[in-house]
Amino acid sequence: MKLHTLFNLISYPSIDLRSPQEFKKGTIPNSINIPILNDDEYRQVGTVYKLEGKKSAIDLGHNFVCGKVRHTRIKSWINYINNNENCFIYCYRGGLRSQIAFAWISQNGLYPHVLKGGYKKYRNSVINLHERYENYEGEWIILGGYTGSGKTRLLENFEYSINLESIANHRGSAFGKTVLPQPSQVNFESLVTQEYLKRNHNTILLEDESRLIGKTKLPGQWYDKMQISDLVVLDTEIEQRSLNIFNEYVRDPIDMGINAMELCKDYLGALKKIKKRLGGNHYDTIKTILNNAFINSDKMLHLKWIKTLLAKYYDKMYDYKLNIRKENIIFRGNENDCKIFLMNLKNNIK
């Protein structure tokens, strides 16, 4: 599948005819799930197919989807197609489910495009795009900096940026879980691909990330491409970084109605996950301060445990990673300096 075709698929509205469970595992962006068979029907048809063969399975499917049920599903497809220009339909391989749905829809004077090869072909195209970092075109600029530097805030000033943490619904650290669930791995890869293709192979700006963002993994060779790309480092003093983290991870969630002690429990759990790398003494110190900060709603104690965690864990870890890529650094400075540099850089790249 050519890239411009893949981009069209990701850009256009579509109806995923597969069962809800299949849809949940992974789908094409901008798809709506209006299944021809629900989960239970699909399971039963699959069982009959294995035991009795194709004809018996098809007959059972028609028995499930007949009369009012068939009328309701066709009506749902037609309504969506009429309200969404360039809408196409698909199932897993572009086989019977697509063919039957198309036949029923066409009886009502509509002829939507059927995705040849179905979702499987689309998924393989996404995988193929990310197989080698040489496939990635355009200039990639990576925005780095210590934890809490304000990288995401700076990133959002630029239309040519891709916010991977926003796509992943995770802020990228052990403490980075958000109230929204993370997408499935397959859907994450599709959404990253969508944002990449939107840039039409021009310059893109990305925040420096680990290979894993929460439970989602950067697709294929994406991380490797980031590691060889030019790096701009945002320098922010640790006091300001501690305040940034307090605002984002403590004040804002509580202001949004999240229970403070539930938040404390989550952060103690996150702290425990890094206990081995942090060291027992540092772990015990931070745990005590963190717990007291939440119990007493004490901003100064919050800033203290955050600053200690940065100094004893995150900063050391980033120093190590940054030293490996020091030859990639093309600029470093404060927020305003980095903003000006990135604006000028984008204007000068052809």
N, C-alpha and C positions, 0 to 999 in steps of 0.2 A: 504494500500500500504506500503510495507516494505521500510525502509530508503534507502537501497542500490538501490532499484528500483526507488525511487524518485530521487536519485542522478543521475542515468542513464538518466532519463527523462530530467533533468536539464542540463546534460552534452552533450547529443546528439543533432544534428540538427533535426529540425522538420518543417513540413508545417502545419500552422494553416489555416484550410479551412473555418473558420467562416468569417462573414462579417467584413469589416474594423472597424466599430464602436465597435463590440464585441472585436476585437483584441486590439483596443486602450484602452479599459477599463482594460484589463488584459490578459496576455498570459504566456506561458512557456518560460523561458529564452532560447536563441538560436533558437527561432522560427522565421520563415518568414511568412508573411501573403500573401498567394496566394488563395484568396477566391473562392469558387465554385459559390457563389452568391454575387454580390456587395450590397451595403447598400439599394439601392432602390429596387432591386430585392428581397432581403431578407424581406424587409418590406411588399412588396406586397404579397409574398408567405405566410407570417405569417397572414396577414389579410384574405386571402382566406381560409387558414386552419381553422381559427376561425369561419368563416361564412359558409363555404361549405364543410369542412372536408378534411381529409388527401389526398384522391385520387385527388381531384381538385387541391390541393396545389402542389402535385407532378407533375401533368400534366403541371401546370403553370411554375414550375421550369424547366422542360424539354423544354418548349417553349422558355424560356429565354436563356437557355444554349444549343444551338444546332448549327449546321453548323460551320461557321468560329469561332464563339465565343467559342464553345465547343473545337474545334481543338486547338485554342490559349491557353486555360486554361490547357488542357491536356499536351500540349507541354511545358508549363511553369513548371508544376509539374515534368515532366520527366527530364527536364534539371536540375532542382534543385536536384532531387534524384540521378541522375547520378554523380553529382559533389560533393555530400555530403554523405560520408559513414555512414551507420547506421541511415539514415534519416527515421523518422516515420511521419505518418499523423494523424490528429485528428480534430474533430469538438467539439461541446459542450458536448454531451453525448455519442459520439461514435456511433451515429445512422445513419440516412439516408445519410447525407452529406458525411460522411466517407465511407459508403458502396458504394455509387454511384461513388465517386472519385476513390476508390480502384478498382472497376469493370472496369472503363475506363482505368486506368493506367495498370492494369493487361493484358488488351487486347494488350498492347504493349510490353509484356514480362517482366514487372517489378512487383515485389510483395512486396511493402513496408509494414512494420509493421503498423497496425492500433491500436491506443491507446484505449484499452477497457475501457469504461466508460468515455472517452473523457476528455476534459478540466475540467469538473465538478469534476471528481474523483481526478485529480491532485490537484485541488484547495482545496478540502477537506483534502487531505493528508498534504498539507502545514499548514492548519489551525490546524489539529490534532497534528502536531509536536510541535506547539507553545502553546498548550492549558495549559500545566503544566510545570513549570520550572524544575521539576524533570526529564522531558524528555531530557533535555540538558545534554550531556555527556562531559567529559573532564574538565580540569581546566580552569577557566576564570580569567584573570587578568585585572583589570580596571586601566587605566592610567588617573589620575585626576590632577587637578591644576587650578589655577585662569585663567580667560579669557585672552588670549594672551600669555600664558606661552610657547607656542611652542609644545603643545601636539601632534598635527597632524604631524608635522615635525619629532618628535621623533618616533611616531608610525610607520612611513613609513620605518624605519630602520629594521623592523622585518617582516619576511615572514609569521609568524604565527598570524599577526594582521589582523583585519577586519576594514576597514575605512568606518564607517557608514555614515559619512558626504559626502564622495565621492559618495556612492550609492544613497544618497538622493539628491545630487546636491544642498546642502545647508550647510552653515558653522555653523548651530546650535544655532545662537543667533537671536535677533530681527533684527540685521543688516546683517544677514548671507545669504541673497538671492544672487544667482549667476546669470550669464547671461544665463545659461542653465535652461530649465524648469525642475521642479521636476517630477519624475515618478509618475504614479498613485499609490494609496495606495496598490492596489493588486500587481502591478509590483514591488513595493518596497519590499513587503514581500517576493516575489519570489526571488528577487536578494539577499536579506539577507540570505534566506534559502540556496541559491546556494553557497554563500561564506562560510556559516557555514558547510555545508556538505563536501565541498572541504577539510576542515581541518580534516576530518575523526575522529571526536570526540577527537582530541588531544587538547593540550593547545591552547587557543586563547587569544590575547591581544586586548582590546577594549578601545577606548577613552570614558571617562565619559560623558554621554549624558543625556539630559532630555528625557522624554517619547516621546515628539514631536521634530522632527528635521524639522523645517519649517512647512509645512503642512502634512508631512508624520509622521505616528505614528509607533513606534517600535512594531513588531508583538507580539500578545499574551502575554506570560509571560516573554519575553526577558528583559524588563526593570526591572522586579522584580528579575530576576536572577542576573542582574548586581548589584542590590542593596545589595545582600548578598555575593558578591564575594570579594576576596582580592583586596585591593586598594593600588596603588603606586602613590604618590603625587609628581608632578614636581613643584619645587619652583623656581620662576623667579621674579626678582625685578620689581617693577611697571614701572620704566623708560624703561626697556628693553621690557616689555610687551606692553607699549604704542607705542614704535617704531615698534614692530612686527605688531601690528594692523594697524598702519599708512601705513606700506609697503604693507600689504595684502589688506587692504580695501580702501586705497586712492591712493597711488603711482602706484601700479600694474594695477588696473583697468584703470586709466588715461593713463598709458603707452600703454595699449592694445587698446586705441582709444575710450574709453567710455567718453562721454562729462562730464566735471567736474560739471557743474551746474545741469545736470540730476542726477548725483550721489548725489549731495547735496540734491536735492529734495527727492530722495529715502531715504536718511538717516534722513532727517527731518520727513518724514512720519513714519519711524521706531521709532524715538525718541518719537513721539506723542503717539504711541501705549503703551509705558511704562510710560507715564506722571503721571498717577495716583500712580503707585508704586514708581516712582522716587521722586515725590513731586514737587509742582508747582514752588518753588524757584529754585531748582536744574535744573528743566526742562528749565526754562527761561534763566538761566545762560549758560547752555550747548548749547541751541539753538542759542543764540547770538554768542558765540565763534565759533561754527560749521559753521554758515552762513558766518561770517567774514573770517574764514580760507579758505573757498572755493572761496569767492569773491576775496581775495587778494593772493590766492595761497601761503599761509603762512604755512610752515611746523611747526613752533613753535606753532602757534595757533591750528593747527591740533593736535599736541601732547598734548596741554593743554586741549582741549575738551575731547580727548580720556582718558587722565589720570583722569579727573574729573568724567567722566562716570564710569570708573572702580572703583574708590574709593567710589563714592556715591551710586552705584547701583550693579554692577556685583560682586564686592568683598564681599559686605555684604551678598548678596544672596548666594554666594558659601560658605562663612563661616558658614551660617546656615545649609546648606545641608551637609557640611563636618563634622560638629559637631555631626550630627545624626549618621554618619557612622565612627566615629573616631576609634571604635574597629576593623574596617576592615583594617585599615592602616597597611601595613607590611613594608613599606619603604617610606621615602621622602628625596629628595635631589635635587641638580641642574641637569642640562641636562646630563652632562657627568656621574655623579654618578648614575642617574636613568638608563642610557643606559647600564652601566656595570652591574648593579643589574639585569636588565631584561634579559641580555644575560646569566648571570650565572643561573638565576632562570629557564629559559627555558631548559638549559642543565641538571639541576638537577631534573626536573619533569619527571617522567616515564609515 
